[in-house]
Amino acid sequence: MDDDVPLILTLDDSGSSAMAPLDDLDREELPNENGGSYDVINDASSPAAGDCCAQQGSARHNWEMNYQEAAIYLQEGENNDKFFTHPKNAKALAAYLFAHNHLFYLMELSTALLLLLLSLCEAPAVPMLRLGIFVHATLELFALIVVVFELSMKMRWLGFQTFIRHKRTMVKTCVLFVQFIEAIVVLVRQTSHVRITRALRCIFLVDCRYCGAVRRNLRQIFQSLPPFIDILLLLLFFMVIFAILGFYLFSPNHSDPYFNTLENSLVNLFVLLTTSNFPDVMMPSYARNPWSCVFFIVYLSIELYFIMNLLLAVVFDTFNDIEKRKFKSLLLHKRTAIQHAYRLLITKQRPSGISFKHFEGLLRFYKPRMCARERYLTFKALNQSHTPLVSLKDFYNFYEVVGLKWKAKRNREHWFDDLPRTAFLIFKGINILVKSRVFQYTMYTVVAVNGIWILVETFMLQGGNFFSRNVPWSYIVFLTIYGVELLLKTTGLGPVEYLSSGWNLFDFSVTLFAFLGLMALAFNMEPFYFIVVLRPLQLLRLFKLKKRYRNVLDTMFELFPRMASLGLTLLIFYYCFAIVGMEFFAGVVYPNCCNTSTVADSYRWVNHTVGNKTVVEEGYYYLNNFDNILNSFVTLFELTVVNDWYIIMEGVTSQTTHWSRLYFMIFYIVTMVVMTIIVAFILDAFVFRMNYTRKNQDSEEDNGIVLEKEISKEEVVGIIELYKRSSAATEAAQLQKIVLQMDKYGQMSTVFLGRRSRTKSDLSMKMYEEEIQEWYEEHSRKEESQTPLQDPAPASNSAVKPLSLRQRSQTVI
Amino acid sequence: MDDDVPLILTLDDSGSSAMAPLDDLDREELPNENGGSYDVINDASSPAAGDCCAQQGSARHNWEMNYQEAAIYLQEGENNDKFFTHPKNAKALAAYLFAHNHLFYLMELSTALLLLLLSLCEAPAVPMLRLGIFVHATLELFALIVVVFELSMKMRWLGFQTFIRHKRTMVKTCVLFVQFIEAIVVLVRQTSHVRITRALRCIFLVDCRYCGAVRRNLRQIFQSLPPFIDILLLLLFFMVIFAILGFYLFSPNHSDPYFNTLENSLVNLFVLLTTSNFPDVMMPSYARNPWSCVFFIVYLSIELYFIMNLLLAVVFDTFNDIEKRKFKSLLLHKRTAIQHAYRLLITKQRPSGISFKHFEGLLRFYKPRMCARERYLTFKALNQSHTPLVSLKDFYNFYEVVGLKWKAKRNREHWFDDLPRTAFLIFKGINILVKSRVFQYTMYTVVAVNGIWILVETFMLQGGNFFSRNVPWSYIVFLTIYGVELLLKTTGLGPVEYLSSGWNLFDFSVTLFAFLGLMALAFNMEPFYFIVVLRPLQLLRLFKLKKRYRNVLDTMFELFPRMASLGLTLLIFYYCFAIVGMEFFAGVVYPNCCNTSTVADSYRWVNHTVGNKTVVEEGYYYLNNFDNILNSFVTLFELTVVNDWYIIMEGVTSQTTHWSRLYFMIFYIVTMVVMTIIVAFILDAFVFRMNYTRKNQDSEEDNGIVLEKEISKEEVVGIIELYKRSSAATEAAQLQKIVLQMDKYGQMSTVFLGRRSRTKSDLSMKMYEEEIQEWYEEHSRKEESQTPLQDPAPASNSAVKPLSLRQRSQTVI
């Protein structure tokens, strides 16, 4: 609806919102706001204004549209999609829906991956995966065409104007264009040219819906850049000063190859920054004059121990600040999304809240897989007042509540409560045994003994092929003990409860692996022998003993997704550098390649005979090459670890030009940025968590978020009626089960528990509790100054003004 | 006073404290609390109780004693000395005073330094400094005897009981005893035995009064240890698991020397933790099977990138926490000290505050060098009320105010205001010029051009002896510009104002150095040629341009003292390890020593002839030895930097036993602890400062703490009278000058400015503003529950109970 036609709804405006019954699904109310965007296209000729009392049939249709749009708003809020990409008409909506489901996302992801994986088969290919130019170029063209299709869907959904304005999409389009032309050129010429633009392929991956975390990381890295660059300049400045000093001081010494020219001086001080050439770079001058060590000590103290740490401090500080601002903007964005959705769900007649009927309609679109019981429980959990309506204030908790998994609170304490008396007693005994401290500490002792055993055993067998055919008896003994423990725990606690704990899951899988290892040993399956060596992992259980370790390991698991995304971000940088490296340095290093350089030894491969023995002198560094993408990745990892990276750099440089050093130095700086961010992130996460535990020392037991709701039988029956009348048979049948269950146990009501794990957002909510209130107030003040939005909770008959789309979009952008 | 004799003072208890005149020095009041400790010994036979009304003469003596004790309390508060070491009687007081002045401190420091420096001359001595055994053993005995003397003074002051209880002193005594015996043994045997106990000598240094910061650092390190060790265990645990895994996986490969035994596997993974052997350790297995790189990547990701950062996070968190707790306890300790001092300074007659007479008496002991004017200004700055008494509440600010340096606020804006008209105009012109932006930016441009010039110039002269005899003209031109700038600034701003800015001081010294360098060049003074190369430091001025750099560099300067103390702490660890290293490894490495080991190349020194050229193949690593203490320090620094440390370790190991590795590994872990603390400290300091500036963005201009006080002529005259009556002629004369000055300018009053630089404590005060109030309340609640202390500000006639010493000491320990 591009024009703001006033919607004057007069029908049924009796203000009778005092106690609206739940079962009002058949009474056709009209939405407060008329679907906003999509329905107008359907009957563009007859605007809904004025004559909607005549359109009883289309009212339901309007509602469906409203549900859909509200669900889209809520999704946008959750995914932090900006509202200016909100679909504006029915055609856009169709494209939006097409482009927003997991099938489409998977297609996006797999084309991106296909494009990236092509590097395995292209020109400097991994030997086993080499493909003909025709094959891989065709594959590439195919993938690019799929990307074109994806982009056209996006254009359809966004409209041309928004499409142009959306930076990331525009960059993607340009890259696509370049790639397309290059792929065709390759296909025509039947030979690959220097295609460093292949490094841009990762943009397709970054743009995937599933890679949102990577995008966030990249944004964070770019935001941390300005202060980082400032300090980097300081670092480089001192480096230049010291390079000049070093050149003046040490170049008179002709046996010192490190400072004989200014360029060498600069390069070596850059390498010294990474400590990679440390005592060596000092040695010639130190041998001549012992006091020259002062130069190096001062340089390292200033650069390495001071400015590098300063860099970390500055990045850490910026990171902290960004995290908080990000959290704030996301929180407010969600809040705005909720407001938008709310406006679409209230009715003219009852503007003070959302009834279950409409809430249920929303959830059908927002979470189609949710069952009827959960929908009702979510509604109940949101509803803090005693009216049957969810007010805006309640609705603000939508995101916190909608993620809960609901389960009936079992009256049975153990899984074996229903078994006959004898069995019950046996299992009860096992249960008590398994939960006893004695049992736990016995197991810890066993694990410790096992650990020492493995250590001693390994120490005893020195070298040789020790995977002897007979299985060592100690292995069988310990495995039996673990097996028995596993059995006892599973029976004593019940499989579900047993596996619900992460630690038990860990025990289980390690024991399983150990068992597989035993099989492998017993049946001589060579390729699986590595499983045997996983045995020592069992020792990790010992770390459960101390609270700090539990904390650390728990945090480690919590951090894992974020760490993985950071790792992926790093891999994307690796990919870019690997492509560039392959294009320029593929095949330049090989055994004995660099005999003229200072690092010749590391590349030497000599096979000479001393007496009657063949001695192979291997420098091995020729293995660190850019000959294919896998090798490049390993080489780049070695560069990341930094130690001895100058050997790789000098090797390549001696075979190419000295400008190659720029590649290595830039790579060092880029990984330094990413690594500093990673360190800052780990620091931040741990310090945050420790502060959190310090603040909430009383509530030590951390079971995630738990909510309890009681439902009475009448309520359920009422809802069944409601569903039946709207001929939703499956939902009614689902709910009927609950009633049957209640009848079976003779209860009048059942308690349900909603549970989800605690997220960083929950922790932040608690940490910034006070500030959040301020943000909200500030936000709503800003809102009010733009559009008069009122929280209609108490005044039930104050008509909410229907906001036109234009007005709404003002509040958004 | 060990017994609590009640002091019932009845004389002159008229409660006439309404308006006590300032000039009351001749009226002998009696202290509220009778000197506490010292006077009783003087006349132990006649306790002061009851008959003090008869002792008009001894009242003044009592007061002196009270002043002295109050000053001691305040000193104890400032130095964070525990009150249980407070001198308890007159004999102790004498010893205390003897042991608490700078002469004694200097003696302490110089003996400690002498003992440490002896290592330069002892057995594996620095060649130039070698002394005969008889000489250095005698020197040592002499130094130890001085230490005995110091300790006996301390015993006298503390008393035997407290002496025994004071841990640090007891440790020192034991070490002293051992050292003494060993020194005698050396003297008798005329040969040095394995004296690793020499490593304990640094305790003498640590115990010095001037090394308080080092003690604090050590305490902080030890407090951070428990969490550190926990994570270290986790680290080592993973190391052991991976060592076993690595042994199983790679020992079948016979060309892999790194994993052939479990011990090798462990050692190499330990070294890998430091990345020092990185690509090399992977190469043999990587050459055999490319997938084996996964093992190393996983190991490094877990250990280096995760757990090592975790270590930093945990230490950083603990550090934060400790810093805050330390600040709190110091704050409360100071507060208690002030309370103790206050009790000794109020009178029975006027219990609501301290009069100037008594305050002046206190300051005479607390800061003997303070002049009369400053004493009065301090009193005035403390006194917030309009009564002539300083209440307890005001007195709490004692430490903040007493450090201020007072100066009369000059009415003259510039130094040249008094000059004749023409001169004034000229200088005013220069002043305006110097302060103008144009001038500043011109200078920045000149500096930048100079920088580029130096770079290009250096780049042009490649190698050779470029210290040609003729001075380059560019040098003279730029130096002239800098000289003119310096001259303009000095004349325009006045020398005092010019040098009061740190940046100007920096400019000045760099220009001076450049000038000295020019002299050196012009007069061919070879040894000074290094000054020339300091020229590029001038470029540092460019960093004034950006706010972030100013911030960073300011913080750098603020941190400098603390950094220096951390450096000293590290040096103390170095010393211990150097002694141990020298005792065990002196002389074990030499050229071509390690031809059987894996690191033979690095120690090779071959001198062979190719054609008609002598080629020297130098490995240089034999220079990294423990042959004397200076060499040891350099070697230890190389170990700290970590890169290639295993070459040093393996070299030494190949010449001794493989247990030597323990030394190197322990050293690595110790430096890791200290380095982590240093990083945590830098992080903490910067983040703290950035938070601070973010919190106080409006008050950007940071001139330190400034206080303004106005003194009228009458006041000064009154105080002069006061001093004259108590026949303190010098003080009176000092004050007379102020009156003369006022008369000269015809003023009725002068404004004085008190100024001092902002300390970390001031920043913390502001940061924790709210919490501090809570701490105070909590503290006073605790106090009250122990001894009823009241703040006697409003109720002037409520008699303050004289606390007995025993009661007092309760509040302290």
Interface residues (C-beta under 8 A of the other chain):
Chain A: P227 D230 I231 L234 F237 V240 I241 I244 L245 F247 Y248 L249 S251 P252 S255 N260 T261 L262 E263 T275 S276 N277 F278 P279 D280 M283 P284 Y286 A287 P290 C293 I297 L300 L304 Y305 F306 N309 L310 L312 A313 V314 F316 D317 N320 I454 L455 T458 F459 Q462 G463 G464 N465 F466 F530 V532 V533 L534 P536 L537 L539 L540 F543 K546 R548 Y549 V552 M556 M563 D601 V616 E618 Y620 Y621 L623 N624 L630 N631 V634 F637 E638 V641 V642 N643 D644 I647 I648 M675 I678 V679 I682 L683 A685 F686 V687 M690 N691
Chain B: P227 D230 I231 L234 F237 V240 I241 I244 L245 F247 Y248 L249 S251 P252 S255 N260 T261 L262 E263 T275 S276 N277 F278 P279 D280 M283 P284 Y286 A287 P290 C293 I297 L300 L304 Y305 F306 N309 L310 L312 A313 V314 F316 D317 N320 I454 L455 T458 F459 Q462 G463 N465 F466 F530 V532 V533 L534 P536 L537 L539 L540 F543 K546 R548 Y549 V552 M556 M563 D601 V616 E618 Y620 Y621 L623 N624 L630 N631 V634 F637 E638 V641 V642 N643 D644 I647 I648 M675 I678 V679 I682 L683 A685 F686 V687 M690 N691
